[in-house]
Amino acid sequence: MTLQQLRYITAVNRFRSFAKAADSCNVTQPTLSAMIVKLEEEIDIRIFERTNKSVSPTLAGMKIIRQAENILMEVDRISEIVSEDKGNIGGKFNLSVGPTIAPYILPRFIKHYRETYPSVELSIKELKADFMLEALLKGEIDAGIAISDNVREGVLEIPLYTEKFLVYLSESCWRKLPVFKPENLEHENMWIMKDAQCLRDSAFSFCKARSKGNHIYEAGSIDTLIRIVDENGGFTIIPEMHLPFLNEQQRANVRRIEGDYLSQRRVSLYIKRDYIRQRMLNTITDTLKIFMPKGMLGEGIMKYGIKL
């Protein structure tokens, strides 16, 4: 049994095709097939069921593949340890970013990251928190950026930054008030995003008292919410980093929040508890430091970065 054979069976499992797996491993299909057959003969277990139309792992094969994935992950870590110990930052880095965070950080993050770390093969997926945590535990991604307080055994949460919420009001909705007080708009329509729980449950404690005011409507994006408010009146809440997306006229409708209400969202970096690539993780925080608004990143991140 060799590491190359283990790489072959994990590739076949991923693509469910010998031809595609061989292409991804840069070998010919006959070579890959022969090496897998040799492994099956050596351990006396059939790893894959093969038909003319499909390839799928057997029950025993699936257990072997999962163990092979763990072995290859640990082997790759040895190379990463050696590389980082020499001060080199490179190789593959798979990152996940939550959909309510991605529009505000990814465009500039990608630009600055590629300029600063050209030797890193960066791959980014937009995943909701539950899928991000599963991908972390399976080793499919190295790290994830998502709303704080997503607890999962085996996952470590590192606070990154705190972002304030602001209120966006319609033209006819208390525009003359210098600040926003929830009681002023108790009987107005509040518009919220359908899937953004950070907006629904964490933005304001009074949002949970849905008996107050009229119905709370749901939309799919903050841009949609703003257009709804512009056309229909009422108000919505927006993250601080959405301000650059507003035109000058719309910015006049933004108010800060006053009162004893939770008016911020916390964003964290998530990794597996046994993750060891400290230098690679700090490429994230060092990149965020370049463009994030002053005072938003946590004090510990600004001073010390990430220490594992």
N, C-alpha and C positions, 0 to 999 in steps of 0.2 A: 504494500500500500504506500502510495506516494502523495505528496501534497498536490502534484499536478493532477492526479486522478481525482482527488477531492474537489479541486477546482472544476474539473470537467463535469462531475455529477451535480454540483450546485448550479452550474451554467445550464445544464439540460433541464433541471427542475425549474429554473427561472424562465427559460424560453419555451419549455415543453416542445422542443424541436432540436434534433441532433444537428441539423444544418446550421441553424441560427446560433446554437451553442458553440459549434466549431468556429464559426466566423468571429464570435466574440472573443474566443480564446486564441485566435490567430493560428489555427491548425486546420488540417483537412478533416473532412467528416470521417473518412475511413480510419484515420489515426485516432480521433476522439472515440469513435465507436469501439475500436479494438482495445483501447486502454480501459474503457468501462467494462467491457466483457471480461477482460483479464482480472479486473478488480472483483467482479461478481464471482468468477471462478475461484479466486483466492479465498474469499470469505464464505463461499458456498451459499450465497443468498442472491436472489434476483432483486436488483434495485429498481429497475423500471419495467413496466409492462409496455410492450411495443406492438402496435398495429400499423396497418398501412396509412391510417388517418390520424393517429394520435400517439403521444408518449405520456405516460403518467407514472408516478412512483408507486411502488407497492407499500403496504403498511409498514413493513420492516424497512423498506427503502427510505421512507419518509423520516424515520427515526435516525437512520444513518446520515441522511442529508442534513438534518438539523444539527447533528453532532459535528459533521464536516464544516458547517457554517461557523460554529463556535470555534473550532480548531483554526480555521483560516483567519478568523477575526483576531485571535490571539497571536498568530504568526505575524500578521500585518502590524500588530502593535509593537512587536520587537523592532521592526524596521523604523517605525515612527519614533520609538524611544531613542534609537541610535541617531536618527536624523535630527531630532529636536535637541538632543544632548550636544550635538555639534553646532547648534545654532541655526540649522537650516529649516526653513519653513516651506513645505511643498507637498505635493501629492494630492490626493482627492479629499474633498471636504464637502459633505452633504448636510445642508441646512434646511430647516423648515421654518416658515414664518406664517403666523395666523392671518386669516383673510381680513380682519379689521385693523391689522397693523401694517400689512404689506404695502398698501398704497402710499403710506407716509414715510417709510424708511427705505424701501427697496430700490427705487430709482437712483437715489444718491448713494446708497450703500454699495450697489453693484459697481457704479462708476468709480468710486474711491477705492473699493476693494481690489478691483482688477488693476488699477494703476499702481497700488502699493504692493500687492502680492501676485505678480504675474505668473509665478511658478506654481500657484495653488490652482488645482482644477476644481473650481467652485460649482456646485450644483444646488439649486434652491427649489424647494417644493412649497406650494401654498396649501397648508393642512390645518384643519380645525384641531382643537386641543386633544380630543380623544384619539384621533388618528395619529397625531404627532407623538403622543405617548406610546402608542402601540408600535409605531415605526422605530422609536428609540429603543424599546425593549427588544425588538427583533434585530437590531443592528442595521436597519435600513438607512438611518440617518445618524449623523454624529451629534447634532444639537438642534434644538428648536427654540424659537422665540414666540411666546404666547402670553396671554393674560395671566397674572399671578394666581397662586393658590389652586393650581391643578395638581392634586396630590395623587401619587401612584407609587406603590412599593417598588423599590429598585431605581427610582428616578430622583435626581437631585435638582432642586430649584435654586437658581442664583438670581437675586433681584437685580434688574438692569436699570430701569428708569421709572419715574412717576410722571404721568401726564394729566394736566388739569382738564376739566370739562368746562365749556362755556355754553351759554344759551344763545340760540339764534331765534330771533323774534320776527314776526311778520311786520310789515310797514304799519299796520293799524293796531299793533299789539303793544301798548304801553311803551312806545319808542322813547318817550321823554324821560323815563326813569333811568338814572345813571347806572344802576346795578340791578341785578335780577333778584327778586325775593319770591320764592315759590308761592306764598300766599296771595301775591298779586295776580297770579294766573291760575288760581285754583279752579276756575270754571271755564278755562280755555281748553282747546284741544291740544293734547300733547302727542307728537308723532315720534315713533321709535322704530328702530330696526328690528326685523323679524328674528334674526339669528344672533345678533350681537348681545350676548348676555351681560357683557361688561357695561353696556349702555342701559340695559333693562333693569338689572338688579344692583349694580354697583354705583351708578351715576348719582342718583338721589334716593335717599330713603323714602321720600314721600311718593316716589313712583309706585311703590308697592301698595299704597292706599288707593286702589283703583276705584273706590266708591266716590272719590272726590272728582269733581269736574265731569266732563263728558267722556265719551268712549276714547280709548287710546288706540290709534290706528297703527298699522304695521307696514313698513316698506322694506325694500331690499338693499338700499345703499344710502349713505349720508347725502350724496348728491341728489338722490331722489327725494329725500326728506326735505332738503332745502327748497327744492322746486315746489314741493307740495305746500310748504309753509308760505312761500311767495304767492302762490295762487289761491290758497284756501284760508290763510290766517293761522293763528295759533303759534306754536313754538316747538322747537326740538332742541336736543343737546348735541354738541359736536366736540370732538377732541381738539385740543389746542393746536395740534399739528395740521389741522384742516384749514387753518386761517389762510395760508398762502394760496389755497384753491379758490378763495372768494374774491370777487371783484370789489372795487372800491365802494360801490353802492351797497353791496351785501355786507361788507365789514361794518357799516354804520348800524347794522341790525344786531350786532353781537354784543352781549353783555356778560360781565363777570358775575360770579355767584356770591351772594352774601347770605349768611345764616349757618345754622348748625346742621349742615347736610353734607353727606359724603359726595364730593364733587371732583373725583379724580379716578384714574385707573392706573394700576401698577402692572408693569410688564417685566417678565422674567426670562432668563435663559434656562433651558432644561437640558440635562445630560443624564446618561446612565451613571449610577453611583460609582462604577468602577472605571469610568472614562479617565484617560491619563494624558491626553494631548493638551497640556496647559498652554503652550505657546500658540497652538492653533486657535484655541478658544479666545485668547487675547487678541487675535487678529480681528475678531468681531468687535470687541469693545474698543480697540484702538481705532477702528474704522468709524464706529458710531461717534467717537469723540470729535471727529473732524467736522461733522455737520449738525449734530443734535443741538437744539436750543440750549442756551446757557442755563445751568441749574437743573436741568431735567434728569441727567444721568445721576445715579446714586453717588454719594460722596466716596464710599469705599471703592467703587469702580473707577472713579476719576483718579484717586490717589494710588491705589494698589493694583488695579486690574483684577484678574481672577487668579486665585491661589487654590490649587487642589491639594 
